[in-house]
Amino acid sequence: MNETRIITLRRERGWTQEKLAAESGVAVRTVQRLEGGQDASLETLSMVAKALGVTVGELFTAVSDVDFGAAVGALDDRSAVQQAQRDSAVSGYRSLYTGVGILLTFVVIVLVATQIVPGIAFLAIGAYWAAGSLFARFLLNSVINPRLDAKYPLSSARRR
């Protein structure tokens, strides 16, 4: 739970939560969560800070020097845990794609070798790896990453 100044900054400007959401480009529910003290990605915090005309640091209440190191360390620890969990989930999806491809390759080779299917079936292997790669990338970027963003707000998608 983070103590933010977002409510104060928003009210100083005479804005509603809806107005802040519209100005910053985030959902109203995101504004509500931020004002409730829930974690958010740095990108979201940057968007809200820019709309309010302050730095990201100014969104938060001051922390005493004694507590600052512990607060930053705790955030760093949570960020590292969430990033590891996110990376593990993405790795699992990629492993599933690779495993299915290897299984398909093996099955096609066996079926062609035993002359159950003609040799043209080898095209299925290339089609899986080519088209499947594009489809898997699409799923990762449009479906999986947004869900992981919501589940692990302190993490970020690693671009390849």
N, C-alpha and C positions, 0 to 999 in steps of 0.2 A: 504494500500500500504506500503510495507516494503522496505527500502533501503538496498540492499544486496551488498556484495563484490564478488559475484559469478563470474561476468563477469571478474573482475580484476584478481581474483585467477585463473580462467580458462585460461585467456590470458597469465598470467605469466608462465604457464606451456606449452604454445604453443598449447593448445587443442582447437578443435572445439567443438561446442555444441554436435555434434554426438559422439565425443570421450568421453566427460564428461558423456553423457547418457550411453554409453557402459560400462565405468568404474564403474559407480555408480549403474547401474541396473535399472535406471528409463527411461521413454520415453523421446525422444527428445523434444516433446511438453511440458513435465514437466519442462525440463531445460529452455525452452523458457519462460514459465510462471514464474518460479522462478526469472529469470533474468529481467523479466518485473515488478517484485515487487509483484506478487500475492502470497497469502497465500499457505502454504503447511503443511502437517502433520509433526509431529516431526520425524516420521519414515523416510519420504522422505528426510527431512533436514539432518538426521543422515547419510543416505546413500550417499548423495552428499558430506557432510563434510568428511566422511571417504575416499571417492575417491580422494578428494583434499588434504587429509592429514592434516586437520585442525579440530578444535572443532566446534560444531554447533554455538557457540557464535561468533567465528571468521568469520562466513559467513556474519555477519551483521556489518554495520558501527557502530562506537561508538556513544552512546547516552549520552548526558551530564547528570550528576547526578540529576540535577533539573528535566529533562524530563524523566529520567529512570522510576521513580515510575508511572508516568502517562502512559508511553508506555506499561509497564508490566500490569498495571491495565486494560488498554484498551484491550490488548490481552487476558487477563484472562476473561474479560467480554464477548468478542466475542466467546471465546472457550466455555464458560458456555452456551451461547445462542445456539450455534451450537450443543452442546451435548444434550441440552434439546430438540431441534428440531429433532435430530436424534433418541433419545430415544422415542419420541412421535410417530415417523413414525414406528419404530420397534414394539412398543406397539400396534399400529393400525393393523399391519400385524398379530400379534399374536392374537389379539382380533377377527379378521376376521376368522382365523382358528378355534378358540374356538367356535365362534358363529355358524359357519357352522356345526361343530361337534354336538353342542347341538341341533340344528335344525334337523339334520339327526337322532339323537337319539330319539327325540320326535316323528318324523314322523314314524320311524320303530316301536316304541312302540305302537302308535295308530294303524298302519296297522296290527300288530300282534294281538293286543287286539280285533280289529273288525273282525279278521279272514280273512282279505283280502289277506294276505300273510302268509306263514307258519312260525313257530317259528324259523326256521333256519335263517331267515332274521336278527336275532340278531347278527349273525356273521359279518354282514356289519358294525355294530357299532364298534366292536373290530378291524376290518380291517381298518376302517377309522382312529381310534385313534393310532393304531400301525404303519401302513404304512404311514399314513398321517403325523405323527410326523417326521418320517425320511425324507419324501419328503419336508416338510416345512423347516426342518433344512438345507437340501440341497439347497433349493431356497434362504434361508436367507444368507447362506455362499457364494454361488456362483453367485447369481444374485443381491439380494437386498443390501447386505453390500458393494460390490464394487461401486454400484451406489450412495449409501449414503456417501461413502468415497470421491467420486468426488464432491458431492453436499455440504458436510460439512467437508472440509479438516482439520479443527481444532478439530474435534471430533474423537472418536474411538469406534470400536465395543466393546460392553460389552460382555464378555464371560460368559457363564453360566456353 
